[in-house]
Amino acid sequence: MSGPSNLVRVGEQRAREAIAAAITQACSQAKITPSQIERTCIGVAGGARPETAKVLRRILSEIVSGEIEIVGDMVIAMEAAAGSGPGVIVIAGTGSIAYGRNTAGQTARAGGWGFAISDEGSAHWIGRAAVAAVMRACDEGQRPNLLNSLMQAWRLETREQLILAANATPTADFAGLLPTIVSAAQSEDPIAHDVLAQAGAELAMLAKIVIARLFRDGEEVGVAMSGGVFRNAELVRRVFYNNLRLTYPHVLVSEDVVDAVKGALELARKGAKAASR
């Protein structure tokens, strides 16, 4: 495992360290060196932006050999879920986005515009929503159990420290609160339960927007999930599925959470094959 590599959130230096650590670990497991890599495909949030791709290409060229392909994280997740065929992928990790492609090759996306204005249902969104809900409960004269859990997660001792930490944007690690919130929901904490349920509904809405733009009414659509929120929060998966099927009963939602890394590997292989022709 390596740390976050989103350039906008963590900066170039931390992104460089995280990418280098991930490549080192992968090469160690494969028993090769970075210089032996012939083609690299990396999918990251914002990878489609030229300025982001330029920086990432420079970082990667200092670590690996061969050709480098940089795409958005939704592209590798879509490849892992549907290959070159039609479908919809919804990603809920630190951020979130829905992305789809129809049989005509047309694509559409919804969400994924950054944590300040979007990323609905993501780990960041969930953490921020939980802190906000806890503070609202405190305003109403309650002392919710989740308050203590969140303070412990951030290693804080008082509510005032929590307020200061939560407002230390963009350094507040809301996404890091996800395991605490999931655990609290499993223990039937009402605030945690409601936040995760709302996250599932928000992610379903992103999928609905993409489906409405790309597919005909009644058309069979494959929908897949990817990212740590789906992988670790059963409640989010359940609400997402039920909410989506309520509006689009014809959709086929895969129960397995897609591993986007497999999509990056497949794109790298396709690129290598095309280059050898």
Backbone as numpy.savetxt, mean C-alpha at the origin, in Angstrom:
# Nx Ny Nz CAx CAy CAz Cx Cy Cz
13.64 -7.82 5.43 12.81 -6.63 5.43 13.68 -5.39 5.43
13.23 -4.33 4.75 13.95 -3.06 4.76 12.95 -1.96 5.10
13.45 -0.77 5.27 12.60 0.34 5.66 11.86 0.94 4.48
11.10 2.02 4.73 10.34 2.67 3.66 11.26 3.33 2.64
10.80 3.37 1.38 11.63 3.94 0.31 10.89 5.00 -0.50
9.79 5.52 0.05 9.05 6.57 -0.64 9.84 7.88 -0.55
10.31 8.36 -1.69 11.17 9.55 -1.71 10.51 10.76 -1.07
9.22 10.93 -1.33 8.51 12.11 -0.82 8.45 12.08 0.70
8.27 10.91 1.26 8.08 10.80 2.71 9.38 10.71 3.49
10.35 9.99 2.97 11.56 9.74 3.77 12.80 10.41 3.23
12.75 10.97 2.03 13.92 11.63 1.48 14.85 10.66 0.77
15.78 11.22 -0.01 16.64 10.39 -0.86 17.58 9.50 -0.05
18.15 10.00 1.03 19.12 9.22 1.78 18.50 7.97 2.40
17.37 8.14 3.07 16.71 6.98 3.68 16.19 6.01 2.62
15.70 6.56 1.50 15.25 5.70 0.41 16.41 4.88 -0.14
17.58 5.53 -0.29 18.77 4.84 -0.78 19.15 3.69 0.16
19.12 3.96 1.46 19.48 2.94 2.46 18.50 1.76 2.41
17.21 2.07 2.29 16.20 1.01 2.26 16.33 0.16 1.00
16.54 0.80 -0.14 16.67 0.07 -1.40 17.92 -0.80 -1.39
19.03 -0.25 -0.90 20.28 -1.01 -0.83 20.12 -2.22 0.09
19.42 -2.02 1.22 19.21 -3.14 2.15 18.36 -4.23 1.52
17.30 -3.82 0.79 16.42 -4.80 0.15 17.16 -5.60 -0.91
17.98 -4.92 -1.71 18.74 -5.61 -2.77 19.77 -6.55 -2.16
20.43 -6.09 -1.10 21.43 -6.93 -0.43 20.81 -8.20 0.11
19.64 -8.07 0.73 18.94 -9.24 1.29 18.52 -10.19 0.18
17.98 -9.63 -0.91 17.51 -10.47 -2.02 18.69 -11.22 -2.65
19.80 -10.53 -2.84 20.98 -11.16 -3.44 21.55 -12.24 -2.53
21.52 -11.98 -1.23 22.01 -12.96 -0.27 21.20 -14.25 -0.35
19.89 -14.11 -0.43 19.03 -15.29 -0.51 19.22 -16.04 -1.83
19.46 -15.26 -2.90 19.64 -15.89 -4.22 21.07 -16.35 -4.44
21.97 -16.02 -3.49 23.39 -16.40 -3.57 24.05 -15.82 -4.82
23.78 -14.54 -5.06 24.43 -13.81 -6.14 24.89 -12.46 -5.61
25.61 -11.73 -6.43 26.02 -10.36 -6.09 25.23 -9.38 -6.94
25.07 -8.15 -6.49 24.33 -7.15 -7.29 24.91 -6.97 -8.69
26.21 -7.17 -8.85 26.84 -7.00 -10.17 26.42 -8.08 -11.16
25.84 -9.16 -10.66 25.40 -10.25 -11.54 23.98 -10.05 -12.05
23.28 -9.07 -11.54 21.90 -8.81 -11.97 21.90 -8.23 -13.37
21.12 -8.82 -14.26 21.07 -8.37 -15.65 19.96 -7.36 -15.91
18.89 -7.46 -15.15 17.77 -6.52 -15.34 17.03 -6.37 -14.02
16.69 -5.13 -13.69 15.99 -4.83 -12.44 14.69 -4.11 -12.74
13.61 -4.54 -12.10 12.34 -3.83 -12.18 11.94 -3.47 -10.75
11.67 -2.20 -10.51 11.25 -1.76 -9.19 9.94 -0.99 -9.32
8.99 -1.34 -8.46 7.70 -0.65 -8.45 7.54 0.11 -7.15
7.36 1.40 -7.25 7.25 2.25 -6.05 6.14 3.27 -6.24
5.63 3.77 -5.14 4.65 4.85 -5.21 5.29 6.06 -5.88
4.62 6.59 -6.91 5.16 7.74 -7.63 6.18 7.38 -8.68
6.36 6.07 -8.93 7.37 5.64 -9.89 7.12 6.11 -11.31
5.88 6.45 -11.62 5.56 6.91 -12.97 5.96 8.37 -13.20
6.25 9.08 -12.11 6.65 10.48 -12.26 8.10 10.56 -12.71
8.40 11.33 -13.77 9.77 11.40 -14.31 10.80 11.81 -13.27
10.45 12.77 -12.40 11.43 13.23 -11.43 11.74 12.15 -10.39
10.74 11.39 -10.00 10.96 10.29 -9.06 11.76 9.18 -9.72
11.38 8.83 -10.94 12.08 7.77 -11.66 13.55 8.12 -11.87
13.84 9.38 -12.12 15.22 9.81 -12.35 16.09 9.57 -11.12
15.57 9.95 -9.96 16.32 9.77 -8.72 16.50 8.29 -8.41
15.45 7.50 -8.56 15.53 6.07 -8.28 16.48 5.37 -9.24
16.48 5.79 -10.49 17.38 5.19 -11.47 18.84 5.46 -11.08
19.09 6.67 -10.59 20.45 7.01 -10.18 20.88 6.16 -8.97
19.95 6.00 -8.03 20.25 5.19 -6.84 20.54 3.74 -7.24
19.67 3.18 -8.07 19.81 1.78 -8.46 21.07 1.54 -9.29
21.43 2.50 -10.14 22.60 2.32 -11.00 23.88 2.26 -10.19
23.85 2.77 -8.98 25.02 2.70 -8.10 25.12 1.36 -7.39
24.04 0.55 -7.47 23.99 -0.70 -6.71 24.01 -1.92 -7.61
23.23 -1.89 -8.71 23.09 -3.07 -9.57 23.63 -2.80 -10.97
23.82 -3.89 -11.69 24.23 -3.80 -13.09 23.01 -4.03 -13.98
23.20 -3.85 -15.28 22.16 -4.17 -16.24 21.09 -3.10 -16.39
20.03 -3.48 -17.13 18.94 -2.57 -17.41 18.07 -2.34 -16.17
17.50 -1.14 -16.08 16.67 -0.77 -14.94 15.32 -0.28 -15.44
14.25 -0.85 -14.91 12.89 -0.42 -15.24 12.20 0.05 -13.96
11.64 1.25 -14.00 10.97 1.81 -12.82 9.51 2.10 -13.18
8.60 1.53 -12.40 7.17 1.71 -12.65 6.47 2.02 -11.33
5.20 2.35 -11.40 4.41 2.58 -10.20 4.15 1.28 -9.46
3.91 1.37 -8.18 3.66 0.16 -7.40 2.40 -0.56 -7.87
1.44 0.18 -8.43 0.22 -0.48 -8.88 0.48 -1.32 -10.13
1.52 -0.98 -10.89 1.83 -1.72 -12.11 2.35 -3.11 -11.76
3.25 -3.21 -10.79 3.77 -4.54 -10.43 2.70 -5.37 -9.71
1.86 -4.69 -8.93 0.77 -5.43 -8.26 -0.23 -5.96 -9.29
-0.52 -5.15 -10.30 -1.44 -5.57 -11.35 -0.85 -6.74 -12.14
0.44 -6.70 -12.40 1.10 -7.79 -13.10 1.00 -9.08 -12.30
1.20 -8.98 -10.99 1.11 -10.16 -10.13 -0.31 -10.70 -10.07
-1.29 -9.81 -10.15 -2.69 -10.22 -10.01 -3.29 -10.73 -11.31
-3.00 -10.06 -12.42 -3.70 -10.36 -13.67 -2.80 -10.51 -14.88
-1.51 -10.40 -14.69 -0.62 -10.46 -15.85 -0.92 -9.30 -16.79
-1.07 -9.60 -18.07 -1.38 -8.56 -19.04 -2.88 -8.47 -19.31
-3.68 -9.22 -18.54 -5.11 -9.25 -18.76 -5.87 -8.18 -18.00
-7.20 -8.20 -18.09 -8.03 -7.19 -17.41 -8.21 -7.51 -15.93
-8.58 -6.50 -15.17 -8.87 -6.69 -13.76 -8.65 -5.41 -12.98
-8.81 -5.51 -11.68 -8.62 -4.37 -10.79 -7.78 -4.81 -9.61
-6.79 -4.00 -9.25 -5.98 -4.26 -8.07 -6.16 -3.09 -7.11
-6.36 -3.40 -5.85 -6.45 -2.35 -4.81 -5.31 -2.58 -3.84
-4.48 -1.56 -3.68 -3.31 -1.65 -2.80 -3.59 -0.85 -1.54
-3.34 -1.46 -0.40 -3.46 -0.76 0.88 -2.25 -1.11 1.73
-1.23 -0.29 1.62 -0.05 -0.42 2.44 0.08 0.85 3.26
1.25 1.45 3.27 1.40 2.75 3.92 0.47 3.76 3.26
0.39 3.68 1.92 -0.57 4.48 1.16 -1.60 3.56 0.54
-2.43 4.09 -0.35 -3.44 3.25 -1.01 -3.73 3.77 -2.41
-4.19 2.85 -3.26 -4.58 3.21 -4.63 -5.35 2.05 -5.22
-6.26 2.34 -6.15 -6.93 1.32 -6.95 -6.55 1.56 -8.40
-6.30 0.46 -9.11 -5.84 0.55 -10.49 -6.46 -0.58 -11.28
-6.90 -0.27 -12.50 -7.55 -1.31 -13.29 -7.26 -1.21 -14.76
-7.55 -2.31 -15.47 -7.37 -2.37 -16.92 -8.48 -3.24 -17.49
-9.10 -2.78 -18.58 -10.17 -3.57 -19.20 -9.65 -4.35 -20.41
-10.53 -5.05 -21.06 -10.12 -5.91 -22.18 -9.60 -5.11 -23.37
-9.97 -3.84 -23.44 -9.49 -2.99 -24.53 -8.13 -2.37 -24.22
-7.61 -2.67 -23.01 -6.31 -2.12 -22.63 -6.38 -0.74 -21.99
-7.59 -0.22 -21.82 -7.74 1.09 -21.17 -7.50 0.94 -19.67
-6.88 1.93 -19.06 -6.57 1.88 -17.63 -7.19 3.06 -16.90
-7.36 2.89 -15.60 -7.88 3.96 -14.75 -7.37 3.74 -13.33
-7.29 4.80 -12.57 -6.85 4.72 -11.18 -7.75 5.59 -10.31
-7.72 5.32 -9.02 -8.45 6.14 -8.05 -7.64 6.16 -6.77
-7.53 7.32 -6.17 -6.77 7.47 -4.93 -5.28 7.52 -5.20
-4.51 7.38 -4.12 -3.06 7.39 -4.25 -2.45 8.75 -4.48
-3.13 9.80 -4.00 -2.66 11.16 -4.24 -1.86 11.72 -3.06
-1.40 10.84 -2.17 -0.57 11.29 -1.06 -1.34 11.35 0.25
-0.61 11.17 1.36 -1.27 11.05 2.66 -1.98 12.31 3.12
-1.57 13.48 2.62 -2.18 14.73 3.08 -3.59 14.91 2.53
-3.86 14.37 1.34 -5.17 14.60 0.72 -5.87 13.33 0.26
-5.22 12.17 0.40 -5.80 10.95 -0.16 -5.34 9.74 0.65
-4.99 8.65 -0.04 -4.54 7.40 0.59 -5.58 6.82 1.54
-6.85 6.91 1.15 -7.94 6.41 1.98 -7.79 4.93 2.27
-8.00 4.54 3.52 -7.94 3.14 3.90 -6.55 2.59 4.09
-5.54 3.41 3.89 -4.15 2.96 4.04 -3.78 2.85 5.52
-2.59 2.32 5.78 -2.10 2.23 7.15 -1.95 3.62 7.76
-1.46 4.56 6.98 -1.34 5.94 7.47 -2.71 6.50 7.81
-3.67 6.31 6.91 -5.03 6.80 7.12 -5.64 6.17 8.36
-5.45 4.88 8.54 -6.00 4.16 9.69 -5.42 4.70 10.99
-4.10 4.88 11.03 -3.47 5.38 12.24 -3.95 6.78 12.60
-4.02 7.64 11.59 -4.47 9.01 11.83 -5.93 9.03 12.28
-6.76 8.21 11.63 -8.19 8.16 11.99 -8.38 7.65 13.41
-7.56 6.68 13.81 -7.67 6.14 15.16 -7.30 7.17 16.21
-6.22 7.90 15.96 -5.82 8.95 16.91 -6.91 10.03 17.00
-7.45 10.42 15.84 -8.51 11.43 15.82 -9.75 10.96 16.57
-10.12 9.69 16.37 -11.31 9.14 17.05 -11.10 9.05 18.55
-9.89 8.72 18.96 -9.57 8.66 20.39 -9.67 10.05 21.02
-9.17 11.05 20.32 -9.23 12.41 20.86 -10.67 12.91 20.92
-11.50 12.52 19.94 -12.91 12.90 19.99 -13.57 12.25 21.21
-13.24 10.99 21.48 -13.80 10.31 22.65 -13.37 11.00 23.94
-12.13 11.47 23.98 -11.66 12.21 25.15 -12.42 13.52 25.31
-12.71 14.19 24.21 -13.50 15.42 24.25 -14.88 15.17 24.85
-15.38 13.98 24.62 -16.72 13.62 25.12 -16.69 13.11 26.56
-15.52 13.20 27.18 -15.41 12.83 28.58 -15.07 11.38 28.84
-14.69 10.64 27.77 -14.34 9.23 27.92 -12.83 9.08 28.11
-12.43 7.91 28.54 -11.01 7.54 28.61 -10.89 6.20 27.88
-10.86 6.24 26.55 -10.88 4.99 25.77 -9.63 4.15 26.00
-9.81 2.85 26.01 -8.67 1.95 26.19 -7.64 2.10 25.08
-8.13 2.43 23.89 -7.22 2.56 22.76 -6.21 3.69 22.97
-6.55 4.68 23.76 -5.63 5.78 24.04 -4.33 5.25 24.63
-4.43 4.42 25.65 -3.23 3.87 26.28 -2.43 3.00 25.31
-3.15 2.24 24.49 -2.47 1.38 23.52 -1.68 2.19 22.50
-2.26 3.29 22.03 -1.57 4.14 21.06 -0.37 4.83 21.69
-0.51 5.27 22.92 0.62 5.90 23.61 1.76 4.90 23.80
1.42 3.67 24.14 2.45 2.64 24.31 3.15 2.35 22.99
2.39 2.33 21.90 2.97 2.05 20.59 3.99 3.11 20.20
3.71 4.36 20.56 4.62 5.45 20.24 5.58 5.75 21.40
5.52 4.93 22.45 6.39 5.08 23.62 6.24 6.45 24.26
5.01 6.81 24.48 4.68 8.09 25.11 4.02 7.83 26.46
4.03 8.83 27.31 3.49 8.66 28.65 2.21 9.45 28.91
1.97 10.51 28.15 0.80 11.34 28.41 0.03 11.63 27.13
-1.22 12.01 27.31 -2.05 12.37 26.16 -1.49 13.58 25.45
-0.92 14.52 26.21 -0.35 15.72 25.62 0.82 15.37 24.70
1.61 14.39 25.10 2.71 13.95 24.24 2.19 13.32 22.96
1.08 12.60 23.07 0.46 12.01 21.89 0.01 13.09 20.92
-0.58 14.14 21.45 -1.05 15.24 20.60 0.11 15.88 19.86
1.21 16.12 20.58 2.39 16.73 19.95 2.97 15.81 18.88
3.06 14.52 19.19 3.61 13.57 18.23 2.74 13.46 16.99
1.43 13.45 17.18 0.50 13.31 16.06 0.54 14.53 15.14
0.86 15.67 15.69 0.89 16.89 14.89 2.27 17.22 14.34
3.21 16.33 14.57 4.57 16.54 14.06 4.66 16.06 12.62
3.77 16.56 11.78 3.72 16.18 10.36 4.94 16.74 9.64
5.59 15.99 8.74 5.18 14.66 8.26 5.88 13.50 8.98
6.50 13.80 10.13 7.29 12.76 10.79 6.45 11.79 11.62
5.20 12.11 11.90 4.36 11.22 12.70 4.17 9.88 11.99
4.51 8.80 12.67 4.44 7.47 12.06 3.07 6.85 12.31
2.05 7.37 11.65 0.70 6.84 11.80 0.61 5.39 11.31
1.32 5.10 10.22 1.26 3.74 9.66 1.77 2.71 10.66
2.71 3.11 11.50 3.27 2.20 12.47 2.29 1.79 13.57
1.15 2.48 13.64 0.13 2.15 14.64 -0.79 1.01 14.19
-0.67 0.59 12.93 -1.60 -0.42 12.41 -1.65 -1.70 13.25
-0.51 -2.32 13.61 -0.60 -3.55 14.41 -1.34 -3.35 15.73
-1.15 -2.20 16.36 -1.84 -1.91 17.62 -3.34 -1.81 17.41
-3.75 -1.17 16.34 -5.17 -0.99 16.05 -5.82 -2.32 15.67
-5.13 -3.13 14.88 -5.65 -4.44 14.52 -5.82 -5.30 15.76
-4.82 -5.30 16.63 -4.90 -6.08 17.86 -6.06 -5.61 18.73
-6.25 -4.30 18.83 -7.34 -3.76 19.64 -8.70 -4.16 19.06
-8.82 -4.13 17.74 -10.09 -4.53 17.11 -10.38 -6.00 17.36
-9.35 -6.83 17.35 -9.53 -8.25 17.62 -9.97 -8.49 19.07
-9.64 -7.53 19.94 -10.09 -7.60 21.34 -11.40 -6.85 21.55
-12.06 -6.55 20.43 -13.39 -5.92 20.43 -13.38 -4.48 20.93
-12.29 -3.77 20.69 -12.28 -2.33 20.99 -13.17 -1.64 19.96
-14.18 -0.88 20.40 -15.14 -0.30 19.44 -14.53 0.73 18.51
-13.62 1.55 19.01 -13.01 2.58 18.16 -12.16 1.92 17.08
-11.32 0.99 17.47 -10.46 0.30 16.51 -11.30 -0.44 15.47
-12.37 -1.09 15.93 -13.25 -1.81 15.01 -13.86 -0.86 13.99
-14.37 0.26 14.44 -15.02 1.21 13.53 -14.04 1.79 12.53
-12.82 2.08 12.97 -11.81 2.65 12.07 -11.45 1.65 10.97
-11.23 0.40 11.33 -10.88 -0.62 10.33 -12.05 -0.90 9.39
-13.26 -0.88 9.92 -14.43 -1.08 9.06 -14.56 0.06 8.06
-14.31 1.27 8.51 -14.37 2.42 7.61 -13.27 2.34 6.56
-12.10 1.83 6.95 -11.01 1.66 5.98 -11.42 0.69 4.88
-12.07 -0.41 5.26 -12.54 -1.37 4.26 -13.53 -0.74 3.30
-14.41 0.10 3.83 -15.40 0.78 2.99 -14.74 1.78 2.05
-13.74 2.50 2.54 -13.03 3.47 1.71 -12.30 2.77 0.57
-11.67 1.65 0.86 -10.96 0.91 -0.18 -11.92 0.33 -1.21
-13.10 -0.10 -0.75 -14.12 -0.58 -1.68 -14.57 0.54 -2.60
-14.66 1.75 -2.06 -15.07 2.89 -2.88 -14.06 3.16 -3.99
-12.77 3.04 -3.68 -11.75 3.23 -4.71 -11.93 2.20 -5.83
-12.19 0.95 -5.43 -12.40 -0.09 -6.43 -13.64 0.19 -7.27
-14.70 0.65 -6.63 -15.94 0.95 -7.35 -15.73 2.04 -8.40
-14.95 3.04 -8.06 -14.69 4.13 -9.00 -14.01 3.59 -10.26
-13.01 2.74 -10.06 -12.27 2.18 -11.20 -13.16 1.25 -12.02
-13.94 0.42 -11.35 -14.85 -0.50 -12.06 -15.85 0.28 -12.91
-16.42 1.34 -12.33 -17.42 2.14 -13.05 -16.83 2.80 -14.29
-15.56 3.15 -14.24 -14.92 3.83 -15.37 -14.51 2.87 -16.48
-14.25 1.63 -16.15 -13.65 0.72 -17.13 -14.55 -0.40 -17.63
-15.53 -0.78 -16.84 -16.29 -1.99 -17.17 -17.78 -1.71 -17.32
-18.44 -2.52 -18.15 -19.87 -2.38 -18.37 -20.64 -2.96 -17.19
-21.86 -2.48 -16.98 -22.71 -3.04 -15.94 -22.91 -4.53 -16.19
-22.71 -5.32 -15.15 -22.90 -6.75 -15.28 -21.71 -7.51 -15.80
-20.67 -6.80 -16.23 -19.49 -7.46 -16.75 -18.70 -8.10 -15.60
-18.23 -9.31 -15.82 -17.46 -10.01 -14.79 -16.08 -9.36 -14.65
-15.73 -9.02 -13.41 -14.48 -8.32 -13.16 -13.72 -9.02 -12.04
-12.46 -9.30 -12.29 -11.60 -9.86 -11.26 -10.98 -8.74 -10.43
-11.09 -8.84 -9.13 -10.53 -7.83 -8.22 -9.57 -8.51 -7.26
-8.39 -7.92 -7.10 -7.39 -8.48 -6.19 -6.97 -7.43 -5.18
-6.45 -7.91 -4.06 -5.98 -7.04 -2.98 -4.47 -7.20 -2.82
-3.81 -6.12 -2.40 -2.38 -6.18 -2.15 -2.03 -5.21 -1.03
-0.97 -5.51 -0.29 -0.50 -4.59 0.74 -0.72 -5.08 2.16
0.03 -4.48 3.08 0.03 -4.91 4.46 -1.28 -4.74 5.20
-2.08 -3.75 4.83 -3.37 -3.57 5.51 -4.28 -4.76 5.23
-4.39 -5.13 3.96 -5.21 -6.30 3.61 -4.63 -7.58 4.22
-3.31 -7.68 4.20 -2.68 -8.91 4.68 -2.88 -9.11 6.18
-2.87 -8.02 6.95 -2.88 -8.12 8.41 -4.22 -7.83 9.07
-5.16 -7.26 8.35 -6.44 -6.88 8.96 -7.60 -7.62 8.30
-8.00 -8.73 8.90 -9.09 -9.53 8.35 -10.38 -8.73 8.26
-10.61 -7.85 9.22 -11.82 -7.03 9.21 -11.87 -6.12 7.99
-10.74 -5.55 7.63 -10.69 -4.70 6.44 -11.01 -5.52 5.20
-10.45 -6.70 5.09 -10.73 -7.56 3.93 -12.21 -7.90 3.85
-12.80 -8.24 5.00 -14.20 -8.65 5.02 -15.13 -7.51 4.62
-14.91 -6.34 5.20 -15.75 -5.19 4.86 -15.56 -4.78 3.41
-14.32 -4.81 2.95 -14.02 -4.50 1.54 -14.82 -5.42 0.62
-14.74 -6.71 0.88 -15.43 -7.70 0.04 -16.95 -7.49 0.07
-17.52 -7.38 1.26 -18.98 -7.24 1.38 -19.48 -5.95 0.75
-18.75 -4.87 0.98 -19.15 -3.57 0.46 -19.09 -3.56 -1.07
-18.03 -4.13 -1.61 -17.86 -4.15 -3.06 -18.90 -5.03 -3.73
-19.13 -6.21 -3.15 -20.10 -7.14 -3.73 -21.53 -6.64 -3.61
-21.79 -5.79 -2.64 -23.13 -5.22 -2.49 -23.48 -4.35 -3.69
-22.50 -3.63 -4.18 -22.72 -2.76 -5.35 -22.51 -3.50 -6.66
-21.50 -4.36 -6.69 -21.17 -5.11 -7.91 -21.15 -6.61 -7.60
-22.31 -7.24 -7.56 -22.38 -8.67 -7.20 -21.68 -9.58 -8.19
-21.33 -9.07 -9.37 -20.69 -9.90 -10.39 -19.16 -9.92 -10.27
-18.59 -9.09 -9.39 -17.14 -9.07 -9.28 -16.64 -10.35 -8.62
-15.44 -10.76 -9.02 -14.80 -11.94 -8.44 -13.60 -11.47 -7.64
-13.74 -11.43 -6.33 -12.67 -10.94 -5.46 -11.81 -12.10 -5.01
-10.54 -12.06 -5.35 -9.61 -13.11 -4.95 -9.40 -13.06 -3.43
-9.43 -14.20 -2.80 -9.23 -14.27 -1.36 -7.76 -14.10 -0.98
-6.87 -14.38 -1.89 -5.44 -14.27 -1.60 -4.97 -12.83 -1.76
-4.12 -12.40 -0.85 -3.52 -11.07 -0.95 -2.29 -11.19 -1.85
-2.29 -10.41 -2.91 -1.25 -10.50 -3.94 0.10 -10.02 -3.42
1.15 -10.76 -3.76 2.52 -10.34 -3.46 3.05 -9.57 -4.67
3.13 -8.26 -4.55 3.51 -7.42 -5.69 4.92 -7.70 -6.18
5.79 -8.21 -5.30 7.16 -8.50 -5.70 7.19 -9.48 -6.88
6.26 -10.43 -6.89 6.19 -11.39 -7.98 5.92 -10.69 -9.31
5.14 -9.61 -9.26 4.88 -8.84 -10.47 6.13 -8.15 -10.98
6.94 -7.62 -10.06 8.19 -6.97 -10.46 9.14 -7.97 -11.10
9.21 -9.17 -10.52 10.07 -10.21 -11.08 9.62 -10.61 -12.49
8.31 -10.73 -12.66 7.78 -11.12 -13.97 8.05 -10.04 -15.02
7.89 -8.77 -14.64 8.17 -7.69 -15.59 9.64 -7.64 -15.95
10.50 -7.92 -14.97 11.93 -7.96 -15.25 12.26 -9.10 -16.23
11.62 -10.26 -16.01 11.84 -11.38 -16.92 11.35 -11.06 -18.34
10.16 -10.45 -18.42 9.63 -10.09 -19.75 10.56 -9.12 -20.46
11.08 -8.15 -19.69 11.99 -7.18 -20.28 13.27 -7.82 -20.78
13.78 -8.78 -20.00 15.00 -9.48 -20.39 14.77 -10.30 -21.65
13.62 -10.97 -21.74 13.31 -11.76 -22.93 13.18 -10.88 -24.17
12.51 -9.73 -23.99 12.33 -8.83 -25.13 13.67 -8.27 -25.62
14.58 -8.02 -24.69 15.88 -7.46 -25.04 16.76 -8.47 -25.76
16.51 -9.77 -25.50 17.34 -10.81 -26.10 16.91 -11.20 -27.51
15.76 -10.69 -27.94 15.25 -11.06 -29.27 15.98 -10.30 -30.38
